[in-house]
Amino acid sequence: MPRPTSARFSRVGIIDTPPTDGQRFLMATAAGGVAAGEDIRVLTRAEAEHLELPDYDLWLFDSRTLVRMHIDGSETTIGVELITDRGRVLSACKARDAATAAARSSAEVWAQVRSTV
């Protein structure tokens, strides 16, 4: 009988310095995701730029499918692009791995942000 596998959910958010109101809201609500088992980590925008991460939101599914989010200047999602090209997916996986390794836990970042408010 095959051994059951468990899904892993993780994300890295990028925040400005200081965080915007929307970013503060997302960090304040992250605790629910963490309590449900999600690994939520955070990078500053400067750290993301230093790592040369993509300048768009993305989702990876099973390291095989990339979903690129298209968001306008008012932070409204205007479309999504489903990508299965191996080269583009591999680049996104490398970006995810670099971001995850460099990011700090959302709880750690949130404690610092709240202390300055």
C-alpha positions as CSV (number, residue, x, y, z in Angstrom):
1,M,0.0,0.0,0.0
2,P,1.4,3.4,-0.9
3,R,2.5,5.6,2.0
4,P,0.3,8.7,2.4
5,T,2.0,12.0,1.6
6,S,1.3,15.3,3.2
7,A,1.0,18.6,1.4
8,R,3.3,21.4,2.4
9,F,2.1,25.0,2.1
10,S,4.6,27.8,2.4
11,R,4.9,31.3,1.1
12,V,7.3,34.3,1.2
13,G,5.8,37.7,1.4
14,I,7.7,40.8,0.4
15,I,7.2,44.0,2.5
16,D,8.2,47.6,2.1
17,T,10.1,49.5,4.8
18,P,8.0,50.6,6.5
19,P,5.2,48.2,5.6
20,T,2.1,49.5,3.9
21,D,-1.3,49.2,5.6
22,G,-2.1,46.3,3.3
23,Q,1.1,44.5,4.2
24,R,0.5,45.1,7.9
25,F,-3.0,43.6,7.5
26,L,-1.6,40.5,5.7
27,M,1.0,40.1,8.5
28,A,-1.6,40.5,11.2
29,T,-3.7,37.7,9.6
30,A,-0.8,35.4,8.9
31,A,-1.1,33.8,12.4
32,G,-4.2,31.8,11.2
33,G,-2.3,30.3,8.3
34,V,0.7,29.5,10.6
35,A,-1.7,27.9,13.1
36,A,-3.1,25.7,10.3
37,G,0.5,24.5,9.5
38,E,1.5,27.0,6.8
39,D,5.1,28.3,6.8
40,I,4.8,32.0,6.2
41,R,8.1,33.9,5.8
42,V,8.9,37.5,5.0
43,L,11.6,39.5,3.1
44,T,12.0,43.2,2.8
45,R,11.7,44.6,-0.8
46,A,15.4,45.5,-0.6
47,E,16.3,41.9,0.3
48,A,14.2,40.6,-2.6
49,E,15.8,43.0,-5.0
50,H,19.3,42.0,-3.8
51,L,18.4,38.4,-4.5
52,E,17.1,39.4,-7.9
53,L,13.7,37.7,-7.3
54,P,11.0,38.1,-9.9
55,D,9.1,41.4,-9.7
56,Y,5.7,39.7,-9.8
57,D,3.6,37.5,-7.6
58,L,3.7,33.8,-8.3
59,W,2.4,30.5,-7.1
60,L,4.2,27.2,-7.6
61,F,2.3,23.9,-7.5
62,D,4.3,20.7,-7.0
63,S,7.4,22.4,-8.5
64,R,5.8,21.7,-11.9
65,T,3.3,24.4,-12.6
66,L,3.9,28.2,-12.2
67,V,1.0,30.6,-11.9
68,R,2.1,34.2,-12.6
69,M,-0.2,36.8,-11.2
70,H,-0.9,40.0,-13.2
71,I,-1.6,42.8,-10.8
72,D,-2.3,46.4,-11.8
73,G,-1.0,49.6,-10.0
74,S,-4.0,49.6,-7.7
75,E,-3.1,46.1,-6.4
76,T,-6.0,44.5,-8.3
77,T,-5.5,41.1,-9.9
78,I,-6.3,41.5,-13.6
79,G,-5.3,38.1,-14.7
80,V,-3.3,34.9,-14.2
81,E,-1.0,33.0,-16.5
82,L,-0.6,29.3,-16.2
83,I,3.0,28.2,-17.1
84,T,4.3,24.7,-17.5
85,D,7.5,25.5,-19.5
86,R,10.2,23.6,-17.7
87,G,12.8,26.4,-17.9
88,R,10.5,29.0,-16.5
89,V,9.2,26.7,-13.8
90,L,12.8,25.9,-12.8
91,S,13.7,29.6,-12.6
92,A,10.7,30.1,-10.4
93,C,11.7,27.2,-8.2
94,K,15.2,28.6,-7.8
95,A,13.7,32.0,-6.9
96,R,11.4,30.3,-4.3
97,D,14.3,28.4,-2.8
98,A,16.5,31.6,-2.5
99,A,13.6,33.6,-1.0
100,T,12.8,30.9,1.5
101,A,16.4,30.5,2.6
102,A,16.8,34.3,3.1
103,A,13.4,35.1,4.6
104,R,12.5,35.4,8.3
105,S,9.4,33.9,10.0
106,S,6.4,36.2,9.8
107,A,6.1,36.1,13.6
108,E,9.6,37.5,14.0
109,V,9.0,40.2,11.5
110,W,5.6,41.0,12.9
111,A,7.0,41.4,16.4
112,Q,9.4,44.0,15.1
113,V,6.8,45.9,13.0
114,R,4.3,46.0,15.9
115,S,7.0,47.3,18.3
116,T,7.5,50.4,16.0
117,V,3.8,51.3,15.8
